Structure formats: C-alpha cells, structure tokens
Amino acid sequence: MTKIEINKIYNQNCIEGMNSIPKNKIDLVITDPPFAINFKAKKANYNRTASRVLSGYNEIKAEDYYDFTFAWMSEVFRILKDSGSMYVFSGWNNLKDILRALDDVGFVTVNHIIWKYQFGVVTKRKFVSSHYHCLYVCKDDKKRKFFPFSRFKKDEKTIDGRSLHYRDKEDVWDIKREYWTGDEKLPPNFHLN
C-alpha cells in the first residue's frame, strides 16, 4: 500500500487511489462523477469557446454506469470512517443508478439537496434542466457528524430578521456559478482515468 501524503493532489484513477488508503480513515468525500450523458465538452450548446475547454474528459457508457458507480462507492465505503459522510453530485439521467448503488453498498441517505443554477441547455421537446442533485449520505447515521452552526451562529439574522443558519441548511441551494470570461475551463464532471 502506497503512503498517501496529506495536502497533495493525486491525478489518478479514483479506485486505484483509494486502494492506497487504509479502511476507516476518511471523514468526508465530495464527488462529482461523470453523468454518462454522452457529454461533449466542446459542443456549441454549452456556450463555450472550444479552444478554452481543457481536454481529458472521459465519459462512462450508460450501460456501464451502475457497475462503475458501485465499484467506486464500495471503495469510498471502505475508507470512510463510521462517523464520516459523503456528498455525491449528479444529474437526473442516472440518478436511479446512484441511488441504487448507495443502497446496495450500504450507505444511509440523509438528505437529497437540489442545487439550482441560473442556466441550462436549451431544449425543444422537454423542460430545461437547471439543477444538480446532491445526495448527502453516511455510513452510520448514529455516528455521523454534522455541524449546523459552522458558518453562522444560532442567533445570527438577515436584515429582514430571518435566521441565517436556517437558510444555510435549506435543501435547495441557489448558488450562482461564476463566469470566467476568457479563462480555460474544466468541463463539468471532469474525470481522468
């Protein structure tokens, strides 16, 4: 087992990387796996200049998505502490595979958060998707940690008197994404093998 250094970024297959981590060592995992939607990062309908999108995105085939998801989630479950938790970002297309794999691996779903964003790909025959799903899960619901007042104190209020910590814990997030005109960008759900 290779020793993992703290505060170092590793660019490798996630399962191979997690194999280097002993079990029950990790407090938190935040992941945004590929969506398996035949994504083309440089496609014009994403309103990007193709020359500014970094290459290297590898998509997962839809028919392989459950097996892919079950494999990496099993490794996360192994390395996560009993008190640990994970946030999994997903589109709606393969959400059923993610939810099924979470259950099959043994995770407990604590919350289903919706991240609303201010744009979506234009559609002609269906509603425009303008949100991500974020699943907050844990190994052991009795041992998991949650810090409800980490950003705001219990009695902190907005100008109109609403509780800041309550708004901070709502399960619909309306967080505006930044636009970096002229900068190189990673495609959404960037994944390297």
HUHULIN-V386617 format. One record per helix or strand of 2 or more residues. SS is the DSSP state (h for helix, s for strand). FROM is the first residue (numbers start at 1). LEN is the number of residues. If there is no record, write none. Layout:
SS&FROM&LEN + SS&FROM&LEN
This chain:
h&14&6 + s&26&6 + h&44&3 + h&50&3 + h&62&18 + s&80&11 + h&95&11 + s&108&9 + s&131&8 + h&164&5 + s&172&3
